[in-house]
């Protein structure tokens, strides 16, 4: 008969609990200092006027009332919603299509996968933002290619035109589909080949296999990439800051919400109190979008279990 393991005494259990608490202390300190502390501080600052030089001045609900009369805030929300609702679906479609191509077993898969993933690593850098301004500038490569194709657009700056400036940011966002593509590719590798074989025996074509096998099996991954894409898009800052020159121009056509929040906190306004209100509003907006996605996901996300 195998020996039963000895039960721990109450003293031994208490000793193990103390040891666990000691090892978890750095995590608790990190939550308190890095997360909870700034959250409480920003919540307090929403009721103050603070320029980071003097002491915060209590103004009550003045910062909250300003939300309803701030025209630039409405413009930033309009620009950001357009950026998110157009850029995120396009990026997901590009990532899924390329993942389907790479999943066909082409040679040099590792090289292609690395090449397409690289933009997602560097897109948030200042260097890429500067490069993007040059590419879509009056003397950029885009105008050079269009001129070579016979289009006379000499002197047109895509980032300097109110009608096309936001489009350049959306293209930059779509260009960074690499991380989503890698996740899609991993998901495609997990779909059983037997499902496609059975569908072929039933006479299913390529589109039918994609519609009734690939999409349902990938729906949890599509949902994950969608939620993460929306959250990251609302938080995008560096691209808009560099491409627009830091002011959301021309004529606030690239004034993303995060950029407007930055200008309120560290720009000429230097009103950290109102910027804190904008930060909490961003939390509510992202939370609302995430909750909406979770509610709608019950109708289209398929879980095998």
Residue frames as qw, qx, qy, qz and C-alpha x, y, z in Angstrom:
[[0.000, 0.888, 0.460, 0.000, 0.00, 0.00, 0.00],
 [0.390, 0.494, -0.052, 0.775, 1.44, 3.43, -0.93],
 [0.324, -0.399, -0.500, 0.697, 2.01, 5.75, 1.97],
 [0.053, 0.890, 0.421, 0.169, -0.35, 8.67, 2.28],
 [0.348, 0.472, -0.172, 0.792, 1.33, 12.10, 2.26],
 [0.333, -0.413, -0.591, 0.608, 1.49, 13.69, 5.66],
 [0.004, -0.882, -0.393, -0.261, -0.87, 16.57, 6.26],
 [0.316, 0.421, -0.248, 0.814, 0.72, 19.91, 7.01],
 [0.327, -0.506, -0.610, 0.515, 0.32, 21.17, 10.52],
 [0.038, 0.942, 0.332, 0.023, -1.36, 24.55, 11.11],
 [0.371, -0.776, 0.217, 0.461, 2.04, 26.07, 12.00],
 [0.483, -0.071, 0.622, 0.612, 3.51, 24.80, 8.74],
 [0.266, 0.697, 0.592, 0.304, 0.56, 26.22, 6.79],
 [0.133, -0.965, -0.127, 0.189, 1.00, 29.60, 8.45],
 [0.468, -0.538, 0.417, 0.564, 4.71, 29.54, 7.64],
 [0.436, 0.258, 0.666, 0.547, 3.98, 28.79, 3.97],
 [0.115, 0.876, 0.454, 0.117, 1.41, 31.60, 3.86],
 [0.278, -0.877, 0.092, 0.380, 3.92, 34.08, 5.30],
 [0.491, -0.254, 0.570, 0.608, 6.53, 32.99, 2.78],
 [0.347, 0.554, 0.639, 0.405, 4.03, 33.45, -0.06],
 [0.041, -0.961, -0.263, 0.074, 3.17, 36.94, 1.20],
 [0.417, -0.675, 0.297, 0.531, 6.85, 37.86, 1.37],
 [0.441, 0.018, 0.657, 0.612, 7.44, 36.79, -2.22],
 [0.185, 0.705, 0.606, 0.319, 4.31, 38.65, -3.36],
 [0.257, -0.756, -0.212, 0.563, 5.32, 41.87, -1.61],
 [0.224, -0.259, 0.396, 0.852, 7.11, 43.36, -4.68],
 [0.013, 0.413, 0.743, 0.527, 3.97, 42.77, -6.74],
 [0.213, -0.791, -0.554, 0.151, 1.77, 44.45, -4.12],
 [0.295, -0.613, 0.021, 0.733, 4.18, 47.39, -3.92],
 [0.187, 0.010, 0.584, 0.790, 4.16, 47.69, -7.71],
 [0.073, -0.627, -0.715, -0.301, 0.37, 47.76, -7.80],
 [0.288, -0.804, -0.386, 0.349, 0.22, 50.36, -5.03],
 [0.298, -0.594, 0.164, 0.729, 2.99, 52.65, -6.31],
 [0.153, -0.121, 0.630, 0.752, 2.83, 52.25, -10.09],
 [0.124, -0.393, -0.770, -0.487, -0.90, 51.65, -10.64],
 [0.293, -0.718, -0.626, 0.087, -3.16, 52.51, -7.70],
 [0.340, -0.539, -0.145, 0.757, -1.22, 55.61, -6.64],
 [0.072, -0.084, 0.399, 0.910, -1.28, 57.37, -10.04],
 [0.168, -0.489, -0.755, -0.404, -4.94, 56.39, -10.53],
 [0.320, -0.732, -0.519, 0.303, -5.97, 58.01, -7.25],
 [0.286, -0.435, 0.053, 0.852, -3.77, 61.04, -7.96],
 [0.016, 0.126, 0.565, 0.815, -5.30, 61.56, -11.41],
 [0.231, -0.633, -0.723, -0.153, -8.79, 61.17, -9.95],
 [0.313, -0.694, -0.312, 0.568, -8.01, 63.97, -7.50],
 [0.237, -0.260, 0.289, 0.890, -6.48, 66.17, -10.20],
 [0.066, 0.477, 0.714, 0.508, -9.70, 66.06, -12.22],
 [0.231, -0.856, -0.462, 0.030, -11.17, 68.47, -9.64],
 [0.413, -0.698, 0.053, 0.582, -8.20, 70.86, -9.79],
 [0.518, 0.845, -0.077, 0.106, -6.37, 73.26, -12.05],
 [0.708, -0.543, 0.336, 0.302, -2.71, 72.23, -12.06],
 [0.543, 0.806, -0.228, -0.048, 0.14, 73.35, -14.30],
 [0.932, -0.001, -0.189, 0.310, 2.78, 71.10, -12.66],
 [0.367, 0.488, -0.299, 0.733, 4.63, 74.12, -11.26],
 [0.296, -0.399, 0.375, -0.782, 2.59, 75.41, -8.36],
 [0.242, 0.067, 0.892, -0.375, 0.14, 73.56, -6.14],
 [0.059, -0.396, -0.815, -0.418, -3.12, 72.15, -7.53],
 [0.231, 0.018, 0.215, -0.949, -6.01, 74.62, -7.20],
 [0.222, 0.351, 0.893, -0.175, -9.41, 73.14, -6.40],
 [0.240, 0.107, -0.294, -0.919, -12.00, 74.06, -9.06],
 [0.619, 0.179, 0.552, -0.530, -14.70, 71.48, -8.37],
 [0.678, 0.360, 0.639, 0.055, -16.57, 70.29, -11.47],
 [0.227, 0.801, -0.169, -0.527, -15.24, 72.99, -13.78],
 [0.070, -0.406, 0.814, 0.410, -13.09, 70.54, -15.75],
 [0.312, 0.278, 0.908, 0.018, -16.05, 68.20, -16.23],
 [0.346, 0.766, 0.365, -0.400, -18.32, 71.01, -17.43],
 [0.062, 0.675, -0.455, -0.577, -15.70, 72.00, -19.97],
 [0.361, -0.002, 0.894, 0.267, -16.15, 68.62, -21.71],
 [0.358, 0.632, 0.684, -0.060, -19.53, 69.77, -23.05],
 [0.219, 0.941, 0.076, -0.246, -18.23, 73.04, -24.53],
 [0.363, -0.573, 0.567, 0.467, -14.84, 71.97, -25.90],
 [0.714, 0.608, -0.067, -0.339, -14.97, 72.05, -29.71],
 [0.276, 0.618, -0.734, -0.058, -11.45, 70.64, -30.11],
 [0.415, -0.159, 0.853, -0.274, -12.46, 67.67, -27.95],
 [0.747, 0.426, 0.363, -0.358, -15.35, 66.93, -30.32],
 [0.551, 0.712, -0.386, -0.204, -12.98, 67.20, -33.27],
 [0.027, -0.503, 0.859, -0.090, -10.49, 64.83, -31.64],
 [0.597, 0.068, 0.734, -0.317, -13.25, 62.30, -30.97],
 [0.726, 0.596, 0.070, -0.336, -14.43, 62.54, -34.57],
 [0.378, 0.691, -0.610, -0.088, -10.91, 62.02, -35.90],
 [0.227, -0.361, 0.880, -0.209, -10.19, 59.17, -33.48],
 [0.712, 0.219, 0.564, -0.356, -13.43, 57.30, -34.19],
 [0.694, 0.655, -0.167, -0.248, -12.75, 57.56, -37.92],
 [0.160, 0.642, -0.749, 0.047, -9.21, 56.34, -37.37],
 [0.397, -0.189, 0.852, -0.283, -10.35, 53.37, -35.28],
 [0.719, 0.343, 0.468, -0.382, -13.45, 52.33, -37.25],
 [0.688, 0.674, -0.206, -0.174, -11.59, 52.43, -40.58],
 [0.184, 0.688, -0.697, 0.085, -8.05, 51.48, -39.61],
 [0.490, -0.290, 0.773, -0.279, -8.72, 48.51, -37.33],
 [0.847, 0.302, 0.378, -0.223, -10.91, 46.49, -39.77],
 [0.618, 0.730, -0.287, -0.056, -8.53, 47.18, -42.67],
 [0.031, -0.640, 0.750, -0.165, -5.55, 46.05, -40.60],
 [0.656, -0.106, 0.696, -0.271, -7.34, 42.86, -39.54],
 [0.828, 0.504, 0.146, -0.195, -8.34, 42.06, -43.13],
 [0.426, 0.757, -0.495, 0.032, -4.78, 42.62, -44.37],
 [0.270, -0.502, 0.788, -0.234, -3.37, 40.47, -41.56],
 [0.772, 0.086, 0.569, -0.271, -5.82, 37.62, -42.18],
 [0.767, 0.621, -0.055, -0.150, -5.34, 37.61, -45.96],
 [0.293, 0.715, -0.626, 0.102, -1.56, 37.53, -45.67],
 [0.471, -0.341, 0.764, -0.280, -1.74, 34.83, -42.99],
 [0.861, 0.293, 0.337, -0.245, -3.83, 32.71, -45.36],
 [0.630, 0.709, -0.316, -0.019, -1.21, 33.17, -48.08],
 [0.034, 0.638, -0.733, 0.232, 1.70, 32.30, -45.79],
 [0.674, -0.184, 0.622, -0.354, -0.19, 29.28, -44.44],
 [0.866, 0.421, -0.063, -0.263, -0.08, 27.61, -47.86],
 [0.880, -0.248, 0.303, 0.268, 3.39, 26.22, -47.14],
 [0.526, 0.827, -0.135, 0.145, 5.50, 28.55, -49.28],
 [0.794, 0.060, -0.235, 0.557, 9.29, 28.40, -49.15],
 [0.306, 0.254, -0.238, 0.886, 11.10, 30.75, -46.84],
 [0.390, -0.727, -0.507, -0.249, 8.11, 31.10, -44.51],
 [0.583, -0.558, -0.277, 0.522, 10.31, 32.17, -41.60],
 [0.337, -0.032, 0.161, 0.927, 11.85, 34.98, -43.64],
 [0.141, -0.500, -0.481, -0.706, 8.50, 36.26, -44.92],
 [0.518, -0.688, -0.507, 0.020, 7.01, 36.06, -41.44],
 [0.526, -0.435, -0.157, 0.713, 9.87, 38.11, -40.00],
 [0.208, 0.154, 0.300, 0.918, 9.73, 40.70, -42.79],
 [0.276, -0.581, -0.490, -0.588, 6.01, 41.32, -42.38],
 [0.589, -0.642, -0.450, 0.197, 6.29, 41.38, -38.59],
 [0.514, -0.042, -0.129, 0.847, 9.05, 44.02, -38.46],
 [0.040, -0.502, -0.200, -0.840, 6.79, 47.05, -39.19],
 [0.594, -0.673, -0.364, -0.250, 4.73, 46.34, -36.09],
 [0.725, -0.359, -0.253, 0.531, 7.91, 46.61, -34.01],
 [0.401, -0.083, 0.048, 0.911, 9.11, 49.94, -35.38],
 [0.024, 0.649, 0.524, 0.551, 5.87, 51.71, -36.35],
 [0.399, -0.856, -0.326, 0.045, 5.56, 53.40, -32.98],
 [0.616, -0.299, 0.016, 0.729, 9.02, 54.96, -33.23],
 [0.069, 0.828, 0.018, -0.556, 9.78, 58.59, -34.04],
 [0.205, -0.361, 0.674, 0.611, 11.97, 57.50, -36.95],
 [0.230, 0.367, 0.854, 0.289, 9.06, 55.84, -38.75],
 [0.104, 0.839, 0.441, -0.302, 6.91, 58.93, -38.19],
 [0.067, -0.720, 0.301, 0.622, 9.59, 61.14, -39.75],
 [0.227, -0.090, 0.830, 0.502, 9.99, 58.69, -42.62],
 [0.234, 0.593, 0.771, 0.012, 6.22, 58.72, -43.18],
 [0.087, 0.858, 0.129, -0.490, 6.22, 62.51, -43.46],
 [0.093, -0.528, 0.585, 0.609, 8.89, 62.24, -46.13],
 [0.267, 0.160, 0.904, 0.292, 7.14, 59.44, -48.03],
 [0.145, 0.722, 0.672, 0.075, 3.85, 61.38, -48.25],
 [0.160, -0.668, -0.032, 0.726, 5.44, 64.81, -48.52],
 [0.470, 0.786, -0.016, -0.401, 5.43, 67.06, -51.58],
 [0.372, 0.666, -0.626, -0.161, 8.70, 65.50, -52.81],
 [0.607, -0.295, 0.705, -0.219, 8.08, 62.04, -51.40],
 [0.148, -0.139, 0.923, 0.327, 8.14, 58.66, -53.07],
 [0.380, 0.518, 0.733, -0.224, 4.34, 58.53, -53.33],
 [0.335, 0.823, 0.037, -0.457, 4.24, 61.62, -55.55],
 [0.024, -0.551, 0.709, 0.440, 7.22, 60.33, -57.53],
 [0.292, 0.113, 0.942, 0.123, 5.44, 57.03, -58.28],
 [0.370, 0.695, 0.547, -0.284, 2.18, 58.80, -59.20],
 [0.193, 0.793, -0.257, -0.518, 4.04, 61.22, -61.47],
 [0.132, -0.322, 0.865, 0.361, 5.74, 58.25, -63.17],
 [0.307, 0.365, 0.879, -0.006, 2.26, 56.77, -63.75],
 [0.139, 0.417, 0.515, 0.736, 1.15, 59.99, -65.44],
 [0.268, -0.826, -0.495, 0.015, -0.67, 61.84, -62.64],
 [0.290, 0.521, -0.112, 0.795, 0.22, 65.53, -62.35],
 [0.565, -0.761, -0.317, -0.027, 0.24, 66.20, -58.59],
 [0.554, 0.289, -0.271, 0.732, 3.39, 68.26, -58.31],
 [0.025, -0.393, 0.289, -0.872, 3.65, 70.12, -55.02],
 [0.715, -0.444, -0.231, -0.489, 0.86, 68.19, -53.27],
 [0.055, 0.331, -0.815, 0.473, 1.65, 67.18, -49.70],
 [0.574, -0.322, -0.705, -0.265, -0.53, 64.31, -48.54],
 [0.479, -0.394, -0.606, 0.497, 0.22, 65.03, -44.88],
 [0.108, -0.190, -0.128, 0.967, -0.40, 68.75, -45.40],
 [0.350, -0.204, -0.480, -0.778, -3.86, 68.40, -46.94],
 [0.460, -0.129, 0.526, -0.704, -6.86, 68.28, -44.60],
 [0.845, 0.171, -0.104, -0.496, -8.59, 65.78, -46.89],
 [0.856, 0.269, -0.438, 0.045, -5.75, 63.23, -46.95],
 [0.005, 0.619, -0.634, 0.463, -3.72, 63.79, -43.77],
 [0.699, -0.257, 0.507, -0.433, -5.76, 61.35, -41.69],
 [0.932, 0.313, -0.094, -0.157, -5.61, 58.83, -44.54],
 [0.467, 0.593, -0.601, 0.264, -1.82, 58.72, -44.24],
 [0.317, -0.419, 0.687, -0.502, -2.15, 57.81, -40.54],
 [0.879, 0.051, 0.267, -0.391, -4.66, 55.10, -41.35],
 [0.803, 0.485, -0.345, 0.015, -2.31, 53.65, -43.98],
 [0.143, 0.570, -0.700, 0.407, 0.50, 53.69, -41.43],
 [0.612, -0.243, 0.560, -0.503, -1.73, 51.84, -38.97],
 [0.935, 0.250, 0.033, -0.248, -2.69, 49.22, -41.56],
 [0.551, 0.624, -0.537, 0.141, 1.00, 48.79, -42.41],
 [0.102, -0.466, 0.757, -0.446, 1.59, 47.55, -38.84],
 [0.865, -0.111, -0.092, -0.481, -0.52, 44.41, -39.14],
 [0.455, 0.422, -0.777, 0.103, 2.44, 42.11, -38.40],
 [0.181, -0.194, 0.811, -0.521, 1.56, 41.09, -34.84],
 [0.724, 0.186, 0.300, -0.593, -2.04, 40.25, -35.78],
 [0.713, 0.446, -0.465, -0.278, -0.78, 38.30, -38.78],
 [0.205, 0.355, -0.878, 0.247, 1.46, 36.13, -36.57],
 [0.425, 0.003, 0.690, -0.586, -1.46, 35.36, -34.26],
 [0.773, 0.356, -0.006, -0.525, -3.72, 34.53, -37.23],
 [0.553, 0.468, -0.681, -0.106, -1.02, 32.28, -38.68],
 [0.053, -0.220, 0.892, -0.391, -0.72, 30.40, -35.39],
 [0.607, 0.170, 0.468, -0.619, -4.50, 29.97, -35.31],
 [0.731, 0.438, -0.306, -0.424, -4.60, 28.65, -38.87],
 [0.329, 0.398, -0.853, 0.075, -2.02, 26.02, -37.95],
 [0.269, -0.072, 0.811, -0.515, -4.35, 24.74, -35.21],
 [0.732, 0.244, 0.053, -0.633, -7.30, 24.05, -37.53],
 [0.656, -0.101, 0.746, 0.048, -7.58, 20.32, -38.19],
 [0.144, 0.316, -0.667, -0.659, -6.89, 19.28, -41.79],
 [0.121, 0.254, 0.959, 0.020, -9.59, 16.63, -41.41],
 [0.268, 0.646, 0.437, -0.565, -12.25, 19.34, -41.50],
 [0.276, 0.612, -0.361, -0.647, -11.07, 20.55, -44.90],
 [0.023, 0.148, -0.943, -0.298, -10.78, 16.98, -46.20],
 [0.212, 0.430, 0.844, -0.239, -14.34, 16.20, -45.12],
 [0.298, 0.701, 0.156, -0.629, -15.55, 19.40, -46.74],
 [0.158, 0.463, -0.655, -0.576, -13.78, 18.50, -49.99],
 [0.080, 0.107, 0.985, 0.107, -15.49, 15.12, -50.02],
 [0.225, 0.625, 0.648, -0.373, -18.82, 16.91, -49.66],
 [0.434, 0.594, 0.454, 0.503, -17.99, 19.09, -52.68],
 [0.193, -0.916, -0.164, 0.312, -17.22, 22.32, -50.84],
 [0.573, 0.677, -0.005, 0.462, -15.23, 24.95, -52.74],
 [0.485, 0.160, -0.333, 0.792, -12.52, 27.31, -51.53],
 [0.213, -0.423, 0.063, -0.878, -14.94, 30.04, -50.45],
 [0.774, -0.421, -0.289, -0.374, -17.23, 27.59, -48.67],
 [0.784, -0.123, -0.437, 0.423, -14.29, 26.15, -46.73],
 [0.250, 0.233, -0.257, 0.904, -13.23, 29.64, -45.73],
 [0.411, -0.420, -0.096, -0.803, -16.77, 30.68, -44.81],
 [0.831, -0.369, -0.174, -0.379, -17.86, 27.61, -42.86],
 [0.897, -0.162, -0.264, 0.315, -14.56, 26.23, -41.49],
 [0.529, 0.236, -0.214, 0.787, -11.80, 28.84, -41.37],
 [0.148, -0.546, 0.034, -0.824, -13.79, 31.82, -40.10],
 [0.749, -0.556, -0.161, -0.323, -15.68, 29.94, -37.33],
 [0.876, -0.174, -0.245, 0.376, -12.49, 28.24, -36.14],
 [0.459, 0.222, -0.138, 0.849, -10.61, 31.56, -36.17],
 [0.231, -0.784, -0.322, -0.477, -13.42, 33.61, -34.61],
 [0.637, -0.709, -0.173, 0.249, -11.89, 33.64, -31.07],
 [0.597, -0.163, 0.152, 0.771, -8.60, 34.89, -32.53],
 [0.136, 0.558, 0.369, 0.730, -10.40, 37.47, -34.69],
 [0.425, -0.830, -0.320, -0.169, -12.20, 38.64, -31.56],
 [0.679, -0.529, -0.045, 0.507, -8.93, 38.91, -29.61],
 [0.467, 0.089, 0.263, 0.840, -7.19, 40.85, -32.38],
 [0.046, -0.712, -0.423, -0.559, -10.23, 43.11, -32.75],
 [0.513, -0.822, -0.241, 0.057, -10.34, 44.03, -29.06],
 [0.644, -0.420, 0.101, 0.632, -6.59, 44.58, -28.83],
 [0.384, 0.337, 0.376, 0.773, -6.57, 46.55, -32.09],
 [0.164, -0.834, -0.356, -0.388, -9.28, 48.91, -30.84],
 [0.598, -0.750, -0.102, 0.263, -7.53, 49.47, -27.51],
 [0.618, -0.207, 0.232, 0.722, -4.15, 50.12, -29.15],
 [0.267, 0.538, 0.420, 0.680, -5.68, 52.42, -31.77],
 [0.284, -0.900, -0.280, -0.177, -7.32, 54.63, -29.16],
 [0.614, -0.704, 0.082, 0.347, -3.94, 54.93, -27.44],
 [0.699, 0.330, 0.203, 0.601, -1.87, 55.68, -30.55],
 [0.190, -0.923, -0.084, 0.324, 0.10, 58.86, -30.05],
 [0.466, -0.470, 0.413, 0.625, 3.60, 58.90, -31.54],
 [0.427, 0.325, 0.651, 0.537, 2.50, 58.52, -35.15],
 [0.071, 0.880, 0.428, 0.192, 0.05, 61.43, -35.01],
 [0.377, -0.844, 0.027, 0.380, 2.46, 63.59, -33.00],
 [0.467, -0.338, 0.488, 0.656, 5.32, 63.22, -35.48],
 [0.340, 0.407, 0.669, 0.520, 3.35, 63.21, -38.73],
 [0.006, -0.885, -0.433, -0.172, 1.24, 66.23, -37.74],
 [0.321, 0.546, -0.223, 0.741, 4.14, 68.17, -36.28],
 [0.270, -0.116, -0.693, 0.658, 2.79, 67.89, -32.74],
 [0.236, 0.151, 0.250, -0.927, -0.35, 70.01, -33.13],
 [0.467, 0.385, 0.770, -0.201, -2.77, 67.69, -34.94],
 [0.321, 0.651, -0.134, -0.675, -2.60, 69.73, -38.12],
 [0.024, 0.151, 0.146, 0.977, -3.46, 70.67, -40.70],
 [0.470, -0.276, -0.100, -0.833, -6.60, 72.26, -39.19],
 [0.527, -0.236, 0.660, -0.481, -6.87, 69.50, -36.52],
 [0.809, 0.248, -0.320, -0.426, -7.45, 66.87, -39.22],
 [0.705, 0.158, -0.668, 0.178, -5.03, 64.47, -37.47],
 [0.238, -0.491, 0.484, -0.684, -5.87, 65.45, -33.89],
 [0.630, -0.175, -0.756, -0.026, -6.18, 62.01, -32.32],
 [0.594, -0.740, -0.205, -0.241, -7.62, 61.91, -28.81],
 [0.814, -0.361, -0.105, 0.443, -4.33, 60.90, -27.19],
 [0.465, 0.291, 0.066, 0.833, -2.58, 63.78, -28.95],
 [0.218, -0.718, -0.174, -0.638, -5.17, 66.29, -27.72],
 [0.753, -0.632, -0.183, 0.029, -4.83, 64.92, -24.19],
 [0.742, -0.086, -0.047, 0.664, -1.06, 65.38, -24.44],
 [0.219, 0.504, 0.110, 0.828, -1.38, 68.98, -25.62],
 [0.467, -0.759, -0.193, -0.411, -3.63, 69.76, -22.67],
 [0.820, -0.524, -0.092, 0.212, -1.20, 68.26, -20.18],
 [0.667, -0.340, 0.198, 0.633, 2.19, 69.29, -21.59],
 [0.405, 0.542, 0.368, 0.638, 1.43, 71.76, -24.40],
 [0.079, 0.397, -0.054, 0.913, 0.70, 75.45, -24.17],
 [0.577, -0.587, -0.287, -0.490, -2.39, 74.84, -22.00],
 [0.305, 0.250, -0.754, 0.526, -0.49, 72.95, -19.28],
 [0.612, -0.298, 0.191, -0.707, -3.72, 72.01, -17.53],
 [0.172, 0.172, -0.967, 0.081, -3.05, 68.63, -15.95],
 [0.395, 0.176, 0.655, -0.620, -6.46, 68.70, -14.28],
 [0.684, 0.451, -0.009, -0.574, -8.38, 68.82, -17.54],
 [0.435, 0.441, -0.762, -0.189, -5.96, 66.30, -19.08],
 [0.133, -0.088, 0.927, -0.339, -6.78, 63.93, -16.20],
 [0.606, 0.344, 0.391, -0.602, -10.48, 64.27, -17.02],
 [0.624, 0.528, -0.401, -0.413, -9.68, 63.42, -20.63],
 [0.164, 0.350, -0.920, 0.059, -7.70, 60.40, -19.47],
 [0.352, 0.115, 0.812, -0.450, -10.62, 59.06, -17.44],
 [0.651, 0.481, 0.077, -0.582, -12.96, 59.72, -20.35],
 [0.454, 0.486, -0.699, -0.265, -10.65, 57.65, -22.55],
 [0.101, -0.128, 0.953, -0.257, -10.86, 54.81, -20.02],
 [0.536, 0.332, 0.537, -0.561, -14.66, 54.94, -20.23],
 [0.604, 0.556, -0.266, -0.505, -14.64, 55.01, -24.04],
 [0.304, 0.388, -0.865, -0.091, -12.28, 52.03, -24.31],
 [0.245, 0.016, 0.879, -0.409, -14.26, 50.18, -21.65],
 [0.620, 0.413, 0.273, -0.608, -17.52, 50.81, -23.51],
 [0.575, 0.519, -0.511, -0.373, -16.08, 49.55, -26.80],
 [0.128, 0.283, -0.943, 0.117, -14.62, 46.48, -25.09],
 [0.405, 0.155, 0.735, -0.522, -17.88, 45.68, -23.30],
 [0.656, 0.480, -0.009, -0.582, -19.83, 46.11, -26.55],
 [0.443, 0.460, -0.737, -0.222, -17.48, 43.71, -28.30],
 [0.074, -0.113, 0.948, -0.287, -17.93, 41.11, -25.57],
 [0.549, 0.311, 0.493, -0.600, -21.71, 41.40, -25.80],
 [0.659, 0.541, -0.227, -0.470, -21.77, 41.12, -29.59],
 [0.144, 0.464, -0.869, -0.094, -19.19, 38.30, -29.57],
 [0.501, 0.026, 0.789, -0.353, -21.80, 35.92, -28.17],
 [0.711, 0.529, 0.231, -0.402, -23.51, 35.99, -31.59],
 [0.687, 0.673, -0.258, -0.094, -20.49, 35.32, -33.82],
 [0.029, 0.622, -0.768, 0.152, -17.56, 33.90, -31.82],
 [0.929, -0.038, -0.292, -0.224, -17.44, 30.10, -31.90],
 [0.234, -0.582, 0.740, -0.244, -15.79, 28.14, -29.08],
 [0.520, 0.152, -0.809, -0.227, -15.32, 24.46, -29.74],
 [0.121, -0.066, -0.891, 0.432, -16.10, 23.39, -26.18]]
